[in-house]
Amino acid sequence: MDPPSRESYSMKAYVVDVPFGLFAITKTGKVVDKCLFGSDPSEASSALRQIQSGSLPTVSSDLFVRLGKRKYRPLVVDNEAIMKAVRDVARIEIELEKPCNVADRFRERLVSVLTELKIVKDETEFNRFVRDVTLQMTRAAVAVSAAKRDQHAIQTVRALDDLDKTLNLFSGRIREWYGLHFPEMDRLVEGHDTYLRLVYNLGKKSNFTGEALEKEGLPKDKVGALAEAAKRSMGAEIEDDDLDWMRLFCNQTLELFRLRGLAEKHLEGLMKDVTPNMSSLIGPTLSAKLISIAGSLDHLAKMPASTLQVLGAEKALFRALKTGARPPKHGIIFQYAAIHQAPRWQRGKIARALSGKLSIAARIDAFKGEFRGEALKRGLEKRIDEIKEKYKNPPMRTRHGSPQR
């Protein structure tokens, strides 16, 4: 490191960050001062992560003090995080220059500079250290990503989807199985959990009396129909051993229904914390499904409303692009009640209105803005009412069968 010279009082210095530390150089690339992060890759990666987060590592504070005393004016950096960190802790004239040719040239010849300064022995040692620091940085980034709560919401909603598939599979199996004994029950009891509970608690169809069914909490109209159907059932009798095994299967499946309820409750609380605006607009489950398809809340927030509108309908979209067919008007947001309950000719317009509001809500949630969910919901409902009023009748068809615009 060179002693201060007279020219330093009127010369700008460039501060360049590299895996080994911070180097202050002149316009010609001459190193005038430096601050090393240490010989341990974990220490170096920790210092670099501090810089990325907008704060200066403790070991680098003296560097800027020394440069300030030597009156280099101004200091030039190509890293906005360093500029912000220096301005927060010291009154030093500092500028951002991006791209910076001086810094780029220095990094290109970094191996020779570090070898000359005897910081590394050779290029092999240089490459090994850079690789180790990069690995440490990557591990830390993955750990931070995994700690984000939206990732937990993604895993929870995917677990819910898995539970739904499993429950539908098991419930269908039990309906088919118990149908050998009491086939008429299948059309009279719609809810899978109710069906399984009746099989588990009552067993044989001879136990399906009006009094027993009332104790199970069934509505009066169902009680009479089910009790009458049990009396006239055409199903075969069932052995006690077979029924015991079936009831055990029912009990385990009912436990899965209880687990699903707990998962849904957990997801609701999680999404109110992670995406309060989106959850207020379309509910926690659909919000979590959108984030799951996007990969993260940040990715969802960066999407334009038109992309968000068809999220989940990628196959139909690519098929339309390939064949020239009509593109889809909505993706998974079709599950929103106002869309799937609307007449077919209104759905695209409602989906467009919803995706616009969702795009705003996702960005507010991603950047932790103020809660505006209720205002967004009122605006959406007003727009849906306008669409239903303006397009209450189906569009007229042309001679070729396509709707007239």
Disulfide bonds with the S-S distance in Angstrom:
none
